[in-house]
Amino acid sequence: MKSKSSSSRHVLVIGAGIAGLCAAIRLAISGAQVTVVEKNSEPGGRCGRIAADGFHFDIGPTILLVPAVLEELFRDAGREMRDYLTVHPLSPNYRVHFEDGTHVTLWREREQLREELERIEPGSYQRFLAFNQGASQMMDAAMSRFVVQHFDSVRDFASLATLRDLVRARAYTTVSRNVARYFTDPRLRMAFSYQTMYLGLSPYFAPGIYGLLPYTELNDGVFYVQGGLYEIPRALEKLARELGVTFRYETAVTRLRPKGTRVDEAVLSDGSAVRVDVVLANADLPWVYDHLLPEAKLARRESLRFTSSGFMLYLGLNTQYETLLHHNTFFGANFRASFQEIFNDKVLPKDLHYYVATPSVSDPSVAPPGGSSMYILVPVPHQTHKIDWARAAAPLRERVLSALEQSVAPRLREHIVTERSIDPNGWASRFNLTHGSAFGLSLTLDQVGPFRPKNRDETFGNLYFCGASTQPGTGIPLVALSGRLAAERIVQEQGIVRPVASATQSIHV
Ligand SMILES: Cc1cc2nc3c(=O)[nH]c(=O)nc-3n(C[C@H](O)[C@H](O)[C@H](O)COP(=O)(O)OP(=O)(O)OC[C@H]3O[C@@H](n4cnc5c(N)ncnc54)[C@H](O)[C@@H]3O)c2cc1C
């Protein structure tokens, strides 16, 4: 490998997920040469899309929270996000349906929200305000303690100030217990606690701090990107290319070869080997340790806990259902038991709860005229020997479609003109997600902040990580931040400096 000045350092990013794209942009801004290799044919990873017969489906994320994180990235690149993406808040946020046929619609607008909450539980709006106030404190504590920070050791975290913030964040209790302090009606308790499922966590186990999720939705808003959330990676890829980042699709890294305490070479799926200066793995962190560099040691590997998975149906329909909003959640009779089944017993829940997105309600571009695109997510355990998806998928599909036909979508099956599905095995193979876990490593208290796998390997000094299973965590805003944290660290530690003038650049890959 020829010697290079620090300004010509090359970073190989493994994976074009949201985190990898955000990191690539920040590295390019800082003067690094960046190549992104992606095993699939398009950017986005879990935030990808399926296009079929005139229908567009977001594969994973459908809800964008805190778009300010992405806005900041565009601004740091000297651009405005609005020139790349049309992002707007939804109103209402979503509707939650209960097994008894009732529902509650959650609005950001306070007057409508007040009417809805009072209709379900008189007096509950005042208590919502108190809940909201508590969640605002959690938000401050979470952001300062767990999110926008590098953690190298527990010492970076342990202090009296941290302890104070953990108490303010109600980290010592669970989301369900915290919500029960404010609401009596079980429907409101469900409506204000199920958001932990965005992180693949049970509200009966998730630390109280995740009360910040409904807080964010009801104060900041639930956002949609015109064309679907897949427009986010498309826009990020466009920006990255403008900044000189190179992309290679349908190219997987199959092995990282170490030399001493550095990663020396990356072996690609075409059999070639390329020399590397710096590697930034956006591919799921545990998968990288298990498959690309078995010489490296991931602390506590055997005891790490993973989030749940999702059984997905993507349906192109030749009709539209006025009974459905853009975002809809359905709960079965036995809310608590279903979490026990998914997370502890690792079996399919007897009583299903599921989420349905019909983005065509707000965006006609995602379906042909007169039709609609329907995305169904059924929370299920991550891969386990107890569930054989070759047998389980078809009956589960029938259960969900029957339930929807009986509640809000009569004769649904007759209206399906195109259909795709993904089960935990599909998540595992499509994106190399360990155990097919949809959201990566759990964000339980013992796996956040300094207790989450770090964004740089302990032994191999030029191997970094970004994405859902490293710091700070999962979801679009957090993985975008993980890209920023990893890029900042690489720039600082690998001595990358912005070139004075555009010098001749040598690309390795
Ligand atoms: C069903 C579902 C619903 C979700 N809903 C929401 C939501 O509404 N809102 C929200 O904010 N978040 C949501 N999330 C979470 C969000 O999608 C993720 O946290 C985020 O997209 C993860 O991004 P990432 O960059 O960490 O990883 P990924 O998206 O997994 O990107 C990693 C990339 O690396 C590639 N790769 C893997 N191995 C290799 C290799 N060896 N060589 C080359 N490339 C490789 C993969 O193909 C992938 O493109 C959802 C997730 C799922 C699954």
The ligand as a MOL file (V3000), in Angstrom:
LIG
                    3D

  0  0  0     0  0            999 V3000
M  V30 BEGIN CTAB
M  V30 COUNTS 53 58 0 0 0
M  V30 BEGIN ATOM
M  V30 1 C -39.9950 -3.4270 10.2090 0
M  V30 2 C -39.2270 -2.2350 10.7000 0
M  V30 3 C -39.8890 -1.0630 10.9980 0
M  V30 4 C -39.1740 0.0520 11.4340 0
M  V30 5 N -39.8460 1.2050 11.6500 0
M  V30 6 C -39.1500 2.3230 11.9480 0
M  V30 7 C -39.8020 3.5920 11.9530 0
M  V30 8 O -40.9940 3.6930 11.6760 0
M  V30 9 N -39.0480 4.6790 12.2540 0
M  V30 10 C -37.7050 4.6060 12.5090 0
M  V30 11 O -37.0690 5.6340 12.7640 0
M  V30 12 N -37.0640 3.4080 12.4960 0
M  V30 13 C -37.7480 2.2860 12.2050 0
M  V30 14 N -37.1080 1.0920 12.1230 0
M  V30 15 C -35.6790 1.0040 12.5020 0
M  V30 16 C -34.7760 1.5020 11.3810 0
M  V30 17 O -35.1640 0.9180 10.1800 0
M  V30 18 C -33.3430 1.0830 11.6440 0
M  V30 19 O -32.9470 1.4380 12.9600 0
M  V30 20 C -32.3900 1.7410 10.6670 0
M  V30 21 O -32.8980 1.7930 9.3650 0
M  V30 22 C -31.1140 0.9490 10.6950 0
M  V30 23 O -30.1780 1.5660 9.8550 0
M  V30 24 P -28.6860 1.0620 9.8420 0
M  V30 25 O -27.9400 1.9600 8.9300 0
M  V30 26 O -28.1750 0.9100 11.2110 0
M  V30 27 O -28.7180 -0.4430 9.3100 0
M  V30 28 P -29.2430 -1.1390 7.9730 0
M  V30 29 O -30.4330 -0.4670 7.4470 0
M  V30 30 O -29.3710 -2.5800 8.3240 0
M  V30 31 O -28.0550 -0.9330 6.9550 0
M  V30 32 C -26.9230 -1.7730 6.9130 0
M  V30 33 C -26.5930 -2.0240 5.4710 0
M  V30 34 O -25.4420 -2.8740 5.4020 0
M  V30 35 C -25.6240 -3.7820 4.3240 0
M  V30 36 N -24.7330 -4.9270 4.5410 0
M  V30 37 C -24.8330 -5.8800 5.5050 0
M  V30 38 N -23.8060 -6.7460 5.4200 0
M  V30 39 C -23.0390 -6.3240 4.3890 0
M  V30 40 C -21.8420 -6.8080 3.8050 0
M  V30 41 N -21.2090 -7.8900 4.2860 0
M  V30 42 N -21.3290 -6.1530 2.7420 0
M  V30 43 C -21.9480 -5.0440 2.2400 0
M  V30 44 N -23.0920 -4.5540 2.7470 0
M  V30 45 C -23.6240 -5.1700 3.8210 0
M  V30 46 C -27.0900 -4.1340 4.4090 0
M  V30 47 O -27.5600 -4.6840 3.2080 0
M  V30 48 C -27.7050 -2.7600 4.7250 0
M  V30 49 O -28.0100 -2.0550 3.5390 0
M  V30 50 C -37.7810 -0.0250 11.6350 0
M  V30 51 C -37.1080 -1.2050 11.3350 0
M  V30 52 C -37.8170 -2.2890 10.8500 0
M  V30 53 C -37.0610 -3.5110 10.4760 0
M  V30 END ATOM
M  V30 BEGIN BOND
M  V30 1 1 1 2
M  V30 2 1 2 3
M  V30 3 2 2 52
M  V30 4 2 3 4
M  V30 5 1 4 5
M  V30 6 1 4 50
M  V30 7 2 5 6
M  V30 8 1 6 7
M  V30 9 1 6 13
M  V30 10 2 7 8
M  V30 11 1 7 9
M  V30 12 1 9 10
M  V30 13 2 10 11
M  V30 14 1 10 12
M  V30 15 2 12 13
M  V30 16 1 13 14
M  V30 17 1 14 15
M  V30 18 1 14 50
M  V30 19 1 15 16
M  V30 20 1 16 17
M  V30 21 1 16 18
M  V30 22 1 18 19
M  V30 23 1 18 20
M  V30 24 1 20 21
M  V30 25 1 20 22
M  V30 26 1 22 23
M  V30 27 1 23 24
M  V30 28 2 24 25
M  V30 29 1 24 26
M  V30 30 1 24 27
M  V30 31 1 27 28
M  V30 32 2 28 29
M  V30 33 1 28 30
M  V30 34 1 28 31
M  V30 35 1 31 32
M  V30 36 1 32 33
M  V30 37 1 33 34
M  V30 38 1 33 48
M  V30 39 1 34 35
M  V30 40 1 35 36
M  V30 41 1 35 46
M  V30 42 1 36 37
M  V30 43 1 36 45
M  V30 44 2 37 38
M  V30 45 1 38 39
M  V30 46 1 39 40
M  V30 47 2 39 45
M  V30 48 1 40 41
M  V30 49 2 40 42
M  V30 50 1 42 43
M  V30 51 2 43 44
M  V30 52 1 44 45
M  V30 53 1 46 47
M  V30 54 1 46 48
M  V30 55 1 48 49
M  V30 56 2 50 51
M  V30 57 1 51 52
M  V30 58 1 52 53
M  V30 END BOND
M  V30 END CTAB
M  END
